[in-house]
Amino acid sequence: MTDLAKLELDLINAIGAAETSAALEELRVAAIGKSGSVTGLLKGMGAMSPDERREKGPLINGLRDRVTAAIAARKDELQAAELEARLASERVDLSLPPPPRRRGSVHPTMQVMDEIVAIFAEMGFGVAEGPDIEDDFHNFTALNFPPGHPAREMHDTFFLKPDPETGERKVLRTHTSPVQVRTMRVTNEPPPANWIAGGREPPIRIIAPGRTFRKDSDATHTPMFHQVEGLVIDRDIHMGHLKWTLETFVARFFEVEGVDARFRPHHFPFTEPSAEMDIRCDRSGGELKLNQGDSWMEILGCGMVHPNVLRACGLDPEEWQGFAFGMGVDRLAMLKYGIPDLRPMFEADVRWLAHYGFAPEQAPSAAAGLS
């Protein structure tokens, strides 16, 4: 018969000397596993006489219980030590300077575009897109631009060479409003040549971000720039809906509780009545302060969709009404983030982008915030 006292001493010493959970597991298997030394003693009790079982049984069972308890205690100690070592290795010293900023940054225009989409998504707007190269119908005619309108002239618009077969001249779109036409046009009448289908039935609530092109270049204008158009079509829509939507958007975009705004009468061929939205601000000291001072700054154009535009898209203006608005994305970026000149935004200077760019992992959202 194995000397139980010596076996227990050897096992307890080995368990206490185990330095890793893996080594302890090997000892457990060797002692109380299916083929372990203590398990073998328990199995051998079947060959003992009744008197021997009464004498040796409690001793062997006690040995098994004490070895099992020692293994469990040592396992807790090893796990606690391993956790402490892991926490120490993963500790961050917050007193150290931050790691160098990554070279890649999100352009302010794209940042603001994402902010605008996030805000209007909260308000139930979808995103619609259209081609950069447009035909006359979508860019002018369907939007109620009469023949001879200044926007149709060469000094404002980039015209492409005439088509050799049809003589039609495509244009680089001068605004993103053609996307509104493509969204609304659901008529069964034959479409113009090269028309791209994609209309949907009202009600409609979309924004249309994208690039636009005009012949202009100075500190606040570039030949290629970015716009966001908005469109809502439904029954019983009025200017009050437009006013609330835009005031809510501007306050949310500039991250203020509310905004002092006024709507001045204006003229756009595709809306009637039309207005420009101004916000009260103070721009002294090179900083934009909203709801302060006595200055007013124009920020976007808007109005009720003209009945002629609805008719051109196959909608009955007696049944459907709506409002539309448009704003310059690059200009909003300049106002919100203190960018003094529009032209460097398109010069691909990595130094400029390193200064004004945004971290790519910080995408605007309602939960995490815009900027």
MOMOPE-V448375 format. One line per field, one symbol per residue. phi: phi as a letter, one per 20 degrees, with the letter a starting at -180 (. if undefined). psi: psi as a letter, one per 30 degrees, with the letter a starting at -180 (. if undefined). burial: b if it has 24 or more other C-alpha atoms within 12 Angstrom, else e. A space follows every 50 residues. Layout:
phi = ???
psi = ???
burial = ???
//
This chain:
phi = .fffffffffffffffefdcffffffffffecfgdfffffffffffeefg ffffeegffffffffffffffffffffffffffffffffefdefeffffg ffffbefgffffgfffffffffeneedccbffedefffecffemefgnfg feeffddeeeffffeemfdfcfgeaefgfffffefcfefgfffmfefqfc fffcbcdcereccbeabafcccfdbcccdcbccaemebffffffffffff fffelcfbbeccdegbccfecafdbdedcfbcdfmmcedfmcmdeccfca daregfgfffffendeffddcaccbbbeffffffffdmefcffffdelef ffffedfcffedffbffeoed
psi = kkjeeeeeeeeeeeeffkfleeeeeeeeefegaegleeeeeeefffflle eeeeefeeeeeeeeeeeeeeeeeeeeeeeeeeeeeeeefgkkjffllllk kleklkkeeeeeeeeeeeefefggklkllllfklleeefdefggjlkgke fflfffkjklkkkfefgkjllkkflgffeeefefjglflkllkgkjlgll kllkjlljlaklklikjafgklekaklkkkkkkakhklfeeeeeeeeeee eeeghlelkjlljkkakkffkjlllkkkkkljgkggkjjlglaglkkkfl lllkkkeeeeefggkjffeklllllklkeeeeeeeeghjfkeeffgfhjf eeeeefllkffikkleefle.
burial = eeebeeebeebbebbbebeebeebeebbeebbeeeebbbebbeebeeeee eeeeebbeebbebbebbbebbeebbeebeeeeeeeeeeeeeeeeeeeeee eeeebbbbbbbbbbbbbbbbeeeebbbbbbbbbbbbbbbbbbbbbeeeee bbeeeebbbeeeeeeeeebbbbbbbbbbbbbbbbbbeeeeeeeeebeebe ebbbbbbbbbbbbbeeeeebbbbbbbbbbbbbbbeebebebbbebbbbbb bbbbeeeebbbbbeeeebbbbbbbbbbbbbbeeeeeebbbbeeeebbbbb bbbbbbbbbbbbbbbbeeebbbbbbbbbbbbbbbbbbebeebbbbeeeee ebbeebbbeeeebbeeeeebb
//
